[in-house]
Amino acid sequence: MNESDPAGAVRRIHDVVEAARAGTAEQDSLLTALTSLRLLREELAGWEPELITAARAAGASWVVLAPALGVASRQAAERRYLRLQPSDTGEKTGEARVDAERDRRAGDRAVADWARRNSAILRQLAGRVSALDGLGPAAQESADRLGAALGDDDPASLLPPLAAAQPHLTDAHAGLAEQLGAISEQTAQLRRDAVGNRRSRD
C-alpha cells in the first residue's frame, strides 16, 4: 500500500472486492488487496488516538467525543481512547491499561484529598525544609523545589519534593527526615487502599 495515498488504496481494494463479487478476481489481486487492507487498517488504527488527542487539546469533552466514536457515554469514550493508547507502564492489553489508569486516578484522588485535609502540616514541613542551611547540592535542589511549591494552591504539589528531600537530610535533621518518611508511607498506603476499594466496587 502507498502510505501517502490511503484513498487510492481504498479504491483499489474496492475494485478487487467488486471483482470478487463478480467472480472475476484473480488470486494475486485478492492477496494484494488483503495485504493492502491489513496495512490500511493498521494505519487507520494509529490515526484514531491522534485525532482524539487533538480533539481533546482543542477543547472537545468526552461527552462530545462519545457519539463521534460510536459509544454511548463519556466513560466509554475515555475507555476506548485508553485502549488505543500505547502503554508506558508495561500493560499488555487495552483493558489492563484502562485498569492501570483507573488505579492511578483513584490513588491520585485519595492522596489529593488527604493533602487538602493536612495542608497546614504539609506547608509547615515544606517551610522547615526550604529554610534549612548548609544542605548539600541534592538536598538544596529539593529545598528550592519545596520553596517554589509553597506558592502553589494545591498542597498535593508539595508531596513529590518532600519525598525527594527526605533521603538527602543529614543526621542533624533526623527527626524531620523521619516525619517526611512517615508522610511518604502514608501516601503510599492511601494509594494502595484506594486501588483496593476501587477494585472491590467493580
C-alpha positions as CSV (number, residue, x, y, z in Angstrom):
1,M,0.0,0.0,0.0
2,N,1.2,3.5,-0.8
3,E,1.1,5.1,2.7
4,S,0.8,8.5,1.2
5,D,-2.4,7.6,-0.7
6,P,-4.8,5.7,1.6
7,A,-7.7,6.9,-0.5
8,G,-6.2,5.3,-3.6
9,A,-5.6,2.1,-1.6
10,V,-9.3,2.1,-0.6
11,R,-10.3,2.5,-4.3
12,R,-8.0,-0.4,-5.4
13,I,-9.3,-2.7,-2.6
14,H,-12.9,-1.8,-3.5
15,D,-12.2,-2.7,-7.2
16,V,-10.9,-6.1,-6.1
17,V,-13.9,-6.6,-3.9
18,E,-16.2,-5.8,-6.8
19,A,-14.3,-8.3,-9.0
20,A,-14.6,-10.9,-6.2
21,R,-18.3,-10.4,-6.1
22,A,-18.5,-10.8,-9.8
23,G,-16.3,-14.0,-9.7
24,T,-13.6,-12.5,-11.9
25,A,-10.9,-11.7,-9.3
26,E,-7.5,-13.4,-9.6
27,Q,-5.6,-14.9,-6.7
28,D,-2.8,-12.5,-6.9
29,S,-5.1,-9.5,-6.9
30,L,-7.0,-10.9,-3.9
31,L,-3.8,-11.5,-1.9
32,T,-2.5,-8.0,-2.8
33,A,-5.9,-6.5,-1.7
34,L,-5.8,-8.4,1.6
35,T,-2.3,-7.2,2.3
36,S,-3.3,-3.6,1.5
37,L,-6.3,-3.9,3.7
38,R,-4.2,-5.0,6.6
39,L,-1.8,-2.2,6.2
40,L,-4.6,0.3,5.8
41,R,-6.3,-1.0,8.9
42,E,-3.1,-0.6,10.9
43,E,-2.6,3.0,9.6
44,L,-6.2,3.9,10.4
45,A,-5.9,2.5,13.9
46,G,-3.0,4.8,14.5
47,W,-4.9,7.8,13.4
48,E,-7.8,7.4,15.9
49,P,-5.8,8.1,19.1
50,E,-4.1,11.0,17.3
51,L,-7.4,12.6,16.3
52,I,-8.9,12.0,19.8
53,T,-5.8,13.6,21.4
54,A,-6.1,16.6,19.0
55,A,-9.8,16.9,19.7
56,R,-9.2,16.9,23.4
57,A,-6.5,19.6,23.1
58,A,-8.9,21.6,21.0
59,G,-11.4,21.6,23.9
60,A,-13.7,18.7,23.0
61,S,-15.2,16.9,26.1
62,W,-15.6,13.2,26.3
63,V,-19.3,13.7,26.2
64,V,-19.0,15.4,22.8
65,L,-16.5,12.7,21.6
66,A,-18.7,9.8,22.6
67,P,-21.1,9.9,19.5
68,A,-18.2,10.5,17.1
69,L,-16.5,7.3,18.4
70,G,-19.7,5.4,18.3
71,V,-20.1,4.8,22.0
72,A,-22.8,5.7,24.4
73,S,-21.1,7.6,27.3
74,R,-18.2,9.7,28.2
75,Q,-16.8,6.8,30.3
76,A,-16.9,4.5,27.2
77,A,-15.2,7.2,25.1
78,E,-12.4,7.6,27.6
79,R,-12.0,3.8,27.9
80,R,-11.8,3.4,24.1
81,Y,-9.1,6.1,24.0
82,L,-7.1,4.4,26.7
83,R,-7.3,1.0,25.0
84,L,-5.9,2.6,21.8
85,Q,-3.0,4.3,23.6
86,P,0.4,2.6,23.7
87,S,1.4,1.5,27.2
88,D,4.1,3.4,29.1
89,T,4.0,1.0,32.1
90,G,4.1,-2.5,30.6
91,E,0.5,-3.5,30.5
92,K,-0.1,-5.9,27.6
93,T,-3.8,-5.3,26.8
94,G,-6.0,-2.3,26.4
95,E,-8.2,-3.4,29.3
96,A,-5.1,-3.6,31.5
97,R,-4.2,-0.1,30.5
98,V,-7.7,1.1,31.4
99,D,-7.4,-0.6,34.8
100,A,-3.9,0.8,35.5
101,E,-5.1,4.3,34.6
102,R,-8.2,4.0,36.8
103,D,-6.0,2.7,39.7
104,R,-3.6,5.7,39.2
105,R,-6.5,8.2,39.2
106,A,-8.1,6.6,42.3
107,G,-4.8,6.9,44.1
108,D,-4.3,10.5,43.0
109,R,-7.8,11.4,44.2
110,A,-7.2,9.8,47.6
111,V,-3.8,11.5,48.1
112,A,-5.0,14.9,46.9
113,D,-8.0,14.7,49.4
114,W,-5.6,13.7,52.2
115,A,-3.2,16.6,51.2
116,R,-6.1,19.1,51.4
117,R,-7.1,17.9,54.8
118,N,-3.5,18.1,56.0
119,S,-2.4,21.2,54.1
120,A,-1.2,23.1,57.2
121,I,1.1,20.3,58.3
122,L,2.5,19.8,54.8
123,R,3.1,23.5,54.3
124,Q,4.8,23.7,57.8
125,L,7.1,20.9,56.9
126,A,7.9,22.3,53.5
127,G,8.7,25.6,55.1
128,R,11.1,24.0,57.5
129,V,12.9,22.0,54.8
130,S,13.2,25.0,52.5
131,A,14.7,27.1,55.3
132,L,17.4,24.7,56.2
133,D,21.0,25.9,55.9
134,G,24.2,24.1,54.9
135,L,22.5,21.5,52.7
136,G,24.3,19.5,50.0
137,P,23.6,20.2,46.4
138,A,20.9,17.5,46.0
139,A,19.2,18.5,49.2
140,Q,19.3,22.1,48.3
141,E,17.7,21.4,45.0
142,S,14.8,19.6,46.8
143,A,14.6,22.5,49.2
144,D,14.4,25.0,46.4
145,R,11.7,23.0,44.7
146,L,9.7,23.0,48.0
147,G,10.1,26.7,48.3
148,A,8.6,27.1,44.8
149,A,5.8,24.6,45.5
150,L,4.7,26.5,48.6
151,G,3.3,29.1,46.2
152,D,1.0,26.5,44.6
153,D,-2.6,26.4,45.8
154,D,-2.7,22.6,45.6
155,P,-1.0,21.2,48.7
156,A,-0.5,17.8,46.9
157,S,2.2,19.5,44.8
158,L,4.3,19.6,48.0
159,L,4.4,15.8,48.3
160,P,6.9,14.9,45.5
161,P,9.6,17.4,46.6
162,L,9.0,16.4,50.2
163,A,9.6,12.8,49.3
164,A,12.7,13.8,47.2
165,A,14.2,15.8,50.1
166,Q,13.9,13.1,52.7
167,P,16.9,10.9,51.7
168,H,19.2,13.9,51.5
169,L,18.6,15.2,55.0
170,T,21.6,14.5,57.3
171,D,21.7,13.1,60.8
172,A,21.3,16.6,62.1
173,H,17.8,16.6,60.7
174,A,16.9,13.0,61.5
175,G,13.6,14.0,63.2
176,L,12.5,16.0,60.2
177,A,13.6,13.2,57.8
178,E,11.5,10.7,59.9
179,Q,8.4,12.9,59.5
180,L,8.9,13.1,55.8
181,G,9.3,9.3,55.6
182,A,6.1,8.8,57.5
183,I,4.3,11.0,55.0
184,S,5.6,9.0,52.1
185,E,4.5,5.8,53.8
186,Q,1.1,7.3,54.5
187,T,0.5,8.4,50.9
188,A,1.7,5.0,49.5
189,Q,-0.8,3.3,51.8
190,L,-3.6,5.7,50.7
191,R,-2.9,4.7,47.1
192,R,-3.0,1.0,47.9
193,D,-6.2,1.4,49.8
194,A,-7.8,3.5,47.0
195,V,-6.9,0.8,44.4
196,G,-8.3,-1.9,46.6
197,N,-11.5,0.0,47.2
198,R,-11.9,0.7,43.5
199,R,-11.5,-2.9,42.5
200,S,-13.8,-4.2,45.2
201,R,-16.6,-2.0,43.7
202,D,-16.1,-3.2,40.2
